[in-house]
Amino acid sequence: MVKALPGGYIINALRRKKALIIAAVLILASAIGTALPPNFTTFWIFRIIGGLGVGLASLTVPVYISES
């Protein structure tokens, strides 16, 4: 829910394809960060980053598909 308003701005400002690439990079960074965390705090930081990436992707994909 937190990502919905800024996500809409990001989708419009950067265009759909770039927003999808940013979401994929956030999800990839989260996957690597949660697999190899040096401590518990870092694990949760990367979980939050992953949530932001998934939130952005869940906003971008339907718009991208409907416009293609």
DAQUIRA-V12691 format. One record per run of one state. SS is the DSSP state (2 for helix, 1 for strand, 0 for the rest). FROM is the first residue (numbers start at 1). TO is the last residue. If there is no record, write none. Layout:
# DAQUIRA-V12691
[[SS FROM TO] [SS FROM TO]]
This chain:
# DAQUIRA-V12691
[[0 1 2] [2 3 35] [0 36 39] [2 40 67] [0 68 68]]
